[in-house]
Amino acid sequence: MTAPRLVSGPHTHSRFNVSRTMLAVMVCLTPATLFGLYQFGWPAVLLFGVTVAAAWAAEIACLALAGQPVARFATDGSALLTGWILALSLPPWAPWWVGVAGAGIAIVIGKHVFGGLGQNLFNPAMVARAMLLVALPVKMTAWVAPGPARAGALSFDQALGVTFGGGAPVDAVSGASVLSQIQSQLDAGLAMDQVLAGIGSFQDQFLGLVPGSLGETSALLLLLGGVALILMRVITVVIPLSVIGALYLAAAAAWALAPDRFPPPHYHLASGAVMFCAFFIATDYVTSPITGLGKMLYGVGIGLLIFVIRSWGAFPEGVAFAVLLMNACTPLIDDYVRPRIFGRTRAGKPLELGDRP
Amino acid sequence: MSPVPLFGRFDPARLFSFKGGVHPETRKHLSAERAIEDMPLPALLRVPLLQHVGAEAEPLVARGDTVLKGQLIGKASGPISANVHAPTSGQVIAVGPFPAPHPSGLPVTTVTIRPDGADRWGPRLAKPHVATAAPETLAAQVAEAGIVGLGGATFPASVKLNLRARYDLDTLIINAAECEPYLTCDDRLMRERADEVADGAGIMARALGVRRVIVAIESNKPLAIEAMTRHRHVLDHVLQIKTVPSQYPMGSEKHLVKTLTGKETPARALTAEMGVVVHNAATAHAVHLALRYGEPLISRVVTVSGRGVARPANLRVPIGTPVADVLAHCGGLVATPERLLLGGPMMGQPIQNPRVPVIKGTNGILALTAGEARDQRVMPCIRCGLCVQVCPMGLTPFELKARIDAGDLDGAARVGLLDCLQCGCCSFACPSNRPLVQTIQYAKGKLAERDSAQHQREEAKRLAAARTARLAAIAEAKRAAMAQRKAEMAAKKKRAGQATTETAAKAPIPPAPSAEAPKAPPAGAQPDVQPAAPTDAPTDVQPGAQPDAQLGAQLGALANAKAGAQVEARADAKADAREAVE
């Protein structure tokens, strides 16, 4: 017999791998994605396809340039997922080049400049989103009213025109997402109850029948997908809970103090962007802390920052910036918040005999 | 985590185990229903004299000798060592180096016996009356029988039975968790020989003088639990049979103690310091055989399994049987195995040469096919944190690996490198298939090597400094002697000159001022020179007698001793880890 391979143990494996993780996330994103594609019609489908394809193309190009094994690394699904998440955060009728530029930024600057998978400090999709938001404030906030009645009525040919031609017809672009609407009307001096009366039902917001990013409108579907992710043990409950909890508590406190200036807390949660962030973006393995306590600090930080940016920032939506800021804190959190070593105190000293940790 | 008083009446083991761990596919069904059968004697037995942690046993037989079954052929040397006995009767055809059952394949002194087929017993060991014998007598008998930890750690069992002298012990835990996948030898032993295992546990409890004996069995062995429960009344003890969660590495000594008692063993401490001693179930059975029948440890139950084996089985194999013979007895290999292992798939050792023998610590022989073994393709770390979640020691394996890869061994040591148990949960769970525990093993070896090199350097420097000081002292002494002699000569001359004068009464005349005089130390300094040298050097080197050659020899000897100690220390560490995860 030939000599078997000499390697040290363990000689068995859990069979759980990177591609399966990525696949699980994509599966859980599918309901919200399909809903978004349905209600924003063909232009959204085209934009989604272009963005994901561009992300993958950029990944392959970068891997080839870096001399890494293209066939193996490009099929791990990470670039597809990045493109997917980015596409869901774009305005559904944005022209093709926004998607392509975003995908390029995400993969090249957000990921491969740092050294590729696992090496990036910031969430690639959020890097792209933030850059696009700063560089193209108008294109990135051109929302369309949802529903087959208006958006879905476009034929495929018309959709080609929207995505690859001259852009969205002016009359299709409705003003603002719910949060920007609240903010601008408050700025205009309207009272809170008047504002709330004007923005449609809370139920519509929660279900996603409002203008917004391609895949971020339906808080309900994103929540369901997120819960599925937790049940599949791809993510733990810590980050989503602390993001949502911190945001809710901060908003509730502000609302209790000044109900005329701050919307009720559940309006914050009804925006799909928060659910998307809490379950799918903030939980990105690469850019979030490792330990439970670290994750909690990180999640709370994101929740609070979202509230601060939404309430006082220049942008109506603060998710991207909140995530990026906390991404920057992740190495610090990981360095300070460590698991306790068995038989040692948190400080690293051996336990005393008879001590209970 | 301490049980809340409200839950006090519940069994803590059912509520808490330990943080981390994994649940690998056990695949115990392959061999769990195969009753233990006796392996027939092979054509040759190769019995290594180092099958345990510690010093190699001294051979008592030579080529051509005839031995009887159970005859002592290797005598324990030193405090940590174990006797080796002939597994059958026959003729010694060689005593010399043979590859050890270890991945390195390095040779150890091995006694090769050609069985005569008669399997004739020599005189049995003495059988003290267990119920009345002194604890020391029981422990001595266990030592006499060459019994070592049979969970794979192979630490001499008698040493652990003598801990009573040093620590205040109250609990003996019989480790029957058998958390490694595939292995079913302890399971079968308990199902078929529960009374004997229980009796062995009772004897060990007597030897240790403990009041409580717990038998810990993982929940995936219900029949073993049932059998042991039937035989829990033994000697003056009632064994507590406890079911522990099926979770790897439950067999780790410290984690088992934590699960059963809620007590966490401090880092770098022994469980004995908390009053708990852990022995393996198979060890208990060997103790029973030794004390009740006077049989030394000459065979053990081995699980032969894996999908690469035609007929998985549990066999009682004479120590020294070549692995190839055991595999052949099980119908041979059905395919070229991806891995051939001794031990379980989590911590087992791969072997290259199937002619190596089964030894006391061999609890399994596994032939894993490619489908069972792990994929070799490594992906980048995605910081998913799974390795941190599953680490039973609370370490951050991904970070350790990153630091080690960057050459930062000190940084890795600072974040817990040396606390690693090497159980392999991290590598098992890693979705990117990264060699985490393997890198940690490498780094531990590297660190030990570096520390030893540094120690040697420092020692050399110290000795060199001592030599310089000694030579300086000798030169100084010579100068002082010279000065004194000069002074004496001068005094003599003076005395000769003044011989006629009557003022000879003031005899001690201060030496005349000369070139050397100011440098000469006071006369009292001279005797000090000799003792000064020995306090510097560990062994006295007589000044003047070829100091260079002696120093060189001394350094060489020291380096050798150091290297030896290092190897031993490393073997210890490894055994610790193995013992930890029986």
Interface residues (C-beta under 8 A of the other chain):
Chain A: M1 T2 A3 P4 R5 L6 V7 S8 G9 P10 H11 T12 H13 S14 F16 N17 V18 R20 T21 R72 F73 D76 S78 G116 L117 G118 Q119 Y285 V286 T287 S288 I290 T291 D334 R338 P339 R340 I341 F342 G343 R344 G348 P350 L351 E352 L353 G354 D355 R356 P357
Chain B: M1 S2 F18 K19 V22 P24 E25 P103 P181 K254 H255 K258 G262 K263 E264 T265 P266 A267 R268 A269 E273 M274 L333 T336 P337 E338 R339 L340 L341 P345 M346 M347 G348 Q349 P350 Q352 N353 P354 L366 L368 E372 A373 R374 D375 R377 M379 P380 C381 I382 R383 C384 G385 L386 V388 C391 P392 M393 G394 L395 T396 F398 E399 V415 G416 D419 G424 S427 F428 A429 P431 S432 N433 V437 Q438 Q441
